[in-house]
Amino acid sequence: MTTTPDGRPRRMLTLGAVLQGAGGHIAGWRHPLSPPDGELDLAHHIRVAQTLERGTFDALFIADVVAISGTDLDALHRTARSVRFEPLTLLAALSTVTERIGLVGTASTTYNEPFHVARKFASLDHLSAGRAGWNAVTSVLPQEAANFGRDAHLEHGLRYRRAEEFVEVVRELWDSFDDGAVRRDIAAGRYYDPTGLRTPHHRGEHFAVRGPLSISRPPQGHPVIFQAGSSEAGKDFAARYGEVVFTGQGTLAGAQRFYADVKARAAAHGRNPDHLLVWPILAPIVGDTEAAARARRDELLELIHDDVARRLVQDTVGDVDLSGYPLDGPLPEVGETNRSRSRSEQMLDLARRENLTIRGLARRSSGGGMITGTPETIADHVEEWFTGRGADGFNVGFPYLPGAAEDFVDQVVPELRRRGLFRESYTETTLRGHLGLPRPVAIARRDDLTHPSEPLADEPSRAGSR
Amino acid sequence: MTTTPDGRPRRMLTLGAVLQGAGGHIAGWRHPLSPPDGELDLAHHIRVAQTLERGTFDALFIADVVAISGTDLDALHRTARSVRFEPLTLLAALSTVTERIGLVGTASTTYNEPFHVARKFASLDHLSAGRAGWNAVTSVLPQEAANFGRDAHLEHGLRYRRAEEFVEVVRELWDSFDDGAVRRDIAAGRYYDPTGLRTPHHRGEHFAVRGPLSISRPPQGHPVIFQAGSSEAGKDFAARYGEVVFTGQGTLAGAQRFYADVKARAAAHGRNPDHLLVWPILAPIVGDTEAAARARRDELLELIHDDVARRLVQDTVGDVDLSGYPLDGPLPEVGETNRSRSRSEQMLDLARRENLTIRGLARRSSGGGMITGTPETIADHVEEWFTGRGADGFNVGFPYLPGAAEDFVDQVVPELRRRGLFRESYTETTLRGHLGLPRPVAIARRDDLTHPSEPLADEPSRAGSR
């Protein structure tokens, strides 16, 4: 981290990028420069990861759901949303062909066990010499529940209580071995110092996990915790545990409100608000001129299939049946009962205000966070949000890959560097280092039961102690 | 696969190797040529993997338990058994730095969900272009149960019933997409052919998994299934699902009995017994002379710490307290009640017959499957077991790494090739190809509910239909 003339650490822009097959836009896979079999093409993923590393991105990020995510197979088979690598295996593969970029993967706290999650991310952190990050999600799709023996999702509040306990257990497991406890003293025949091993003995509302974890403390202490909650419970979770918080924000004013809100919540939990970074989503399409950039965007929007367009509008405004309506005609009246959330209302208002056709609304709603511009105007946007405290950085979702990422790295990143906003080269080796986040001190020894001569297997169960 | 003069496929030796930090022997990490931080040193693992690939091994294999595996911390901190990479992340990392060798990892059917396991191995199979294998284990340690909210293990028979259902679900999930269903027809806007997608809708005794899996059918159809059961239930499981079966066998006669037994069981299940390969464990130490090989072994045995030696004997003969007895004195009388299994009795008989000290017995019992010899005599052993139908190949557990693997590849592999037993170079690209195993045909469509226009989310639950 660089410093200001008076020696204080200087606030620097940070950037992550979503690594998502042929791109984040629903029609990205149909882009003329899209790679064949992009979703399962390792060479393509390596190429994008190395491009991002050339652009000194802090991290690449793999979004995930544990299901086929669409609700309508008719539309789904016309998108690339149903096929993807499992995140941790992909990140581990990328760890050997990259050197500095952070490797962030999604894992659900609702459909996993803390022991497995702690172990996989600790392993990735060791494999990558300190570049792992965990995007903790509570999962929202009913299709995910159905893959794990549940007929319905856990209720929202319960999901977050489980998530909190989950993260607590994972952090304790990461601290099983003290830093430096695994000394490998060959002469003395001591692989680790037994006083540096902790057994968490966790028993809570949702989990009973004895531990310890069978891996040395991760190089970063704890892999960096990412989060994307926007509900009250979600923001509170972010404020307690999140170190990078993703958010979708349409306006600077909205971003500033969110930014101030979660930073204040973090401070209320006794945390340094600088140790929670806010990353709105940004989906940039760059052109040499504004018109060229818009033309690129419009080319992409042209590729939205009619079935997909209809489904996008149905998903956006509520489940109204649009099958009888021409796509290039106006949106029919939508009954109040079908409207649910603020986004639906916003989109309906937009459609009326701008006289959008069904197809026009589909195109608009497909481009979440998509902005077009020259390298300068996109850098202006980034700078305005960053200096205006609507963002500490961005989670960049390239609409199509690899093209949009290459354009950004070759054209926007140099402009951001010219303005002194973004690093010229990596100065640190770990993801925490890039992000200016402190390395966590190990959670204090909570349990003195563990000592060298205690047999691990024979300890009496503590069931019933709560 | 090569053929005999009359055109039938010729039976060829197959070889796997355990990739285990500084080696399989309990004192391997203290070997003078052991790498620093071997258990979490990726460069070391890459070096060993590439050595094995130079030796045209069929597969490398990562053993695993989901716990710190020792029962005695006093001894445990003097071994390297408590620290390891998580298998799937390590295998995925190795997939990018190897080209042909199979990548086999352990995952428990008792402490995992079928959806996650199916997905991870399918992802590894795609990352490695068809080199993934899954060693399905039911888990035996009480410490593992305690990491997943259970006070005790599932009863043995129940574990195997769960394992069978688990494997059935995993195979159905692997078949979610038909081969070739993901066509990526950009012009028509069809990412996949909707008639080629199946939703398993599994509901059984242990699992309810709707599916489908969010990944194209694996390149191998199904990753290769490895297994190591030795109980009646274990052997029956192997005969039904195992494609490679690991086994620990001390004598050729015992290996032949096991071989004949599981092949007959496979045939009784309607399988071609050639499609189940038996791999006894082999732990070779090579020397230019027999005496040199033995000296290498003895150097290694010298490195067993006294505390570890005592624990090894206690674990072997039953939990007798040896703390009062000198290691270089005789084994005390062990009461009948403390003896449990045939191995204990064998070891006690051995100790009496050969007048072994406690340390002597520890050294003997530490070397499971360890044999010493020249390249010729080790090749003799391999050839005898292979031609005598005690083995189709071996699971080679090198006592120390990388040394023992390098010696084997440089000295024993050429001898096996000279004898026409082992391939000169890879002729296939997938693990199934190396092993001569057929690519599974997709499980027939069991459920006609899924058709293109069926919404994934809204189908009525089938709870209560059993």
Chai-1 contact restraints between the chains, C-beta under 6 A:
chainA,res_idxA,chainB,res_idxB,connection_type,confidence,min_distance_angstrom,max_distance_angstrom,comment,restraint_id
A,R30,B,I186,contact,1.0,0.0,6.0,A-B,restraint_1
A,L40,B,H126,contact,1.0,0.0,6.0,A-B,restraint_2
A,L40,B,S216,contact,1.0,0.0,6.0,A-B,restraint_3
A,L42,B,L127,contact,1.0,0.0,6.0,A-B,restraint_4
A,I68,B,P212,contact,1.0,0.0,6.0,A-B,restraint_5
A,I68,B,S214,contact,1.0,0.0,6.0,A-B,restraint_6
A,T71,B,P455,contact,1.0,0.0,6.0,A-B,restraint_7
A,T71,B,L456,contact,1.0,0.0,6.0,A-B,restraint_8
A,T71,B,A457,contact,1.0,0.0,6.0,A-B,restraint_9
A,D72,B,P455,contact,1.0,0.0,6.0,A-B,restraint_10
A,L73,B,P194,contact,1.0,0.0,6.0,A-B,restraint_11
A,L73,B,P452,contact,1.0,0.0,6.0,A-B,restraint_12
A,D74,B,P452,contact,1.0,0.0,6.0,A-B,restraint_13
A,D74,B,S453,contact,1.0,0.0,6.0,A-B,restraint_14
A,H77,B,Y191,contact,1.0,0.0,6.0,A-B,restraint_15
A,H77,B,Y192,contact,1.0,0.0,6.0,A-B,restraint_16
A,H77,B,P194,contact,1.0,0.0,6.0,A-B,restraint_17
A,R78,B,G189,contact,1.0,0.0,6.0,A-B,restraint_18
A,T79,B,Y191,contact,1.0,0.0,6.0,A-B,restraint_19
A,A80,B,Y191,contact,1.0,0.0,6.0,A-B,restraint_20
A,S82,B,S214,contact,1.0,0.0,6.0,A-B,restraint_21
A,V83,B,V182,contact,1.0,0.0,6.0,A-B,restraint_22
A,V83,B,I215,contact,1.0,0.0,6.0,A-B,restraint_23
A,V83,B,S216,contact,1.0,0.0,6.0,A-B,restraint_24
A,R84,B,S214,contact,1.0,0.0,6.0,A-B,restraint_25
A,F85,B,S123,contact,1.0,0.0,6.0,A-B,restraint_26
A,E86,B,R119,contact,1.0,0.0,6.0,A-B,restraint_27
A,E86,B,K120,contact,1.0,0.0,6.0,A-B,restraint_28
A,E86,B,S123,contact,1.0,0.0,6.0,A-B,restraint_29
A,L88,B,T89,contact,1.0,0.0,6.0,A-B,restraint_30
A,T89,B,L88,contact,1.0,0.0,6.0,A-B,restraint_31
A,T89,B,A92,contact,1.0,0.0,6.0,A-B,restraint_32
A,T89,B,K120,contact,1.0,0.0,6.0,A-B,restraint_33
A,T89,B,S123,contact,1.0,0.0,6.0,A-B,restraint_34
A,T89,B,L124,contact,1.0,0.0,6.0,A-B,restraint_35
A,A92,B,T89,contact,1.0,0.0,6.0,A-B,restraint_36
A,A92,B,A92,contact,1.0,0.0,6.0,A-B,restraint_37
A,A92,B,A93,contact,1.0,0.0,6.0,A-B,restraint_38
A,A93,B,A92,contact,1.0,0.0,6.0,A-B,restraint_39
A,A93,B,S95,contact,1.0,0.0,6.0,A-B,restraint_40
A,A93,B,T96,contact,1.0,0.0,6.0,A-B,restraint_41
A,A93,B,L127,contact,1.0,0.0,6.0,A-B,restraint_42
A,S95,B,A93,contact,1.0,0.0,6.0,A-B,restraint_43
A,T96,B,A93,contact,1.0,0.0,6.0,A-B,restraint_44
A,T96,B,T96,contact,1.0,0.0,6.0,A-B,restraint_45
A,T96,B,V97,contact,1.0,0.0,6.0,A-B,restraint_46
A,V97,B,T96,contact,1.0,0.0,6.0,A-B,restraint_47
A,E113,B,F148,contact,1.0,0.0,6.0,A-B,restraint_48
A,F115,B,N147,contact,1.0,0.0,6.0,A-B,restraint_49
A,R119,B,E86,contact,1.0,0.0,6.0,A-B,restraint_50
A,K120,B,E86,contact,1.0,0.0,6.0,A-B,restraint_51
A,K120,B,T89,contact,1.0,0.0,6.0,A-B,restraint_52
A,S123,B,F85,contact,1.0,0.0,6.0,A-B,restraint_53
A,S123,B,E86,contact,1.0,0.0,6.0,A-B,restraint_54
A,S123,B,T89,contact,1.0,0.0,6.0,A-B,restraint_55
A,L124,B,T89,contact,1.0,0.0,6.0,A-B,restraint_56
A,H126,B,L40,contact,1.0,0.0,6.0,A-B,restraint_57
A,L127,B,L42,contact,1.0,0.0,6.0,A-B,restraint_58
A,L127,B,A93,contact,1.0,0.0,6.0,A-B,restraint_59
A,P142,B,A457,contact,1.0,0.0,6.0,A-B,restraint_60
A,Q143,B,L456,contact,1.0,0.0,6.0,A-B,restraint_61
A,A146,B,R210,contact,1.0,0.0,6.0,A-B,restraint_62
A,N147,B,F115,contact,1.0,0.0,6.0,A-B,restraint_63
A,N147,B,V209,contact,1.0,0.0,6.0,A-B,restraint_64
A,N147,B,R210,contact,1.0,0.0,6.0,A-B,restraint_65
A,F148,B,E113,contact,1.0,0.0,6.0,A-B,restraint_66
A,G149,B,A208,contact,1.0,0.0,6.0,A-B,restraint_67
A,D151,B,S461,contact,1.0,0.0,6.0,A-B,restraint_68
A,D151,B,A463,contact,1.0,0.0,6.0,A-B,restraint_69
A,V182,B,V83,contact,1.0,0.0,6.0,A-B,restraint_70
A,I186,B,R30,contact,1.0,0.0,6.0,A-B,restraint_71
A,G189,B,R78,contact,1.0,0.0,6.0,A-B,restraint_72
A,G189,B,H305,contact,1.0,0.0,6.0,A-B,restraint_73
A,Y191,B,H77,contact,1.0,0.0,6.0,A-B,restraint_74
A,Y191,B,T79,contact,1.0,0.0,6.0,A-B,restraint_75
A,Y191,B,A80,contact,1.0,0.0,6.0,A-B,restraint_76
A,Y192,B,H77,contact,1.0,0.0,6.0,A-B,restraint_77
A,P194,B,L73,contact,1.0,0.0,6.0,A-B,restraint_78
A,P194,B,H77,contact,1.0,0.0,6.0,A-B,restraint_79
A,A208,B,G149,contact,1.0,0.0,6.0,A-B,restraint_80
A,V209,B,N147,contact,1.0,0.0,6.0,A-B,restraint_81
A,R210,B,A146,contact,1.0,0.0,6.0,A-B,restraint_82
A,R210,B,N147,contact,1.0,0.0,6.0,A-B,restraint_83
A,P212,B,I68,contact,1.0,0.0,6.0,A-B,restraint_84
A,S214,B,I68,contact,1.0,0.0,6.0,A-B,restraint_85
A,S214,B,S82,contact,1.0,0.0,6.0,A-B,restraint_86
A,S214,B,R84,contact,1.0,0.0,6.0,A-B,restraint_87
A,I215,B,V83,contact,1.0,0.0,6.0,A-B,restraint_88
A,S216,B,L40,contact,1.0,0.0,6.0,A-B,restraint_89
A,S216,B,V83,contact,1.0,0.0,6.0,A-B,restraint_90
A,H305,B,G189,contact,1.0,0.0,6.0,A-B,restraint_91
A,P452,B,L73,contact,1.0,0.0,6.0,A-B,restraint_92
A,P452,B,D74,contact,1.0,0.0,6.0,A-B,restraint_93
A,S453,B,D74,contact,1.0,0.0,6.0,A-B,restraint_94
A,P455,B,T71,contact,1.0,0.0,6.0,A-B,restraint_95
A,P455,B,D72,contact,1.0,0.0,6.0,A-B,restraint_96
A,L456,B,T71,contact,1.0,0.0,6.0,A-B,restraint_97
A,L456,B,Q143,contact,1.0,0.0,6.0,A-B,restraint_98
A,A457,B,T71,contact,1.0,0.0,6.0,A-B,restraint_99
A,A457,B,P142,contact,1.0,0.0,6.0,A-B,restraint_100
A,A457,B,Q143,contact,1.0,0.0,6.0,A-B,restraint_101
A,S461,B,D151,contact,1.0,0.0,6.0,A-B,restraint_102
A,A463,B,D151,contact,1.0,0.0,6.0,A-B,restraint_103
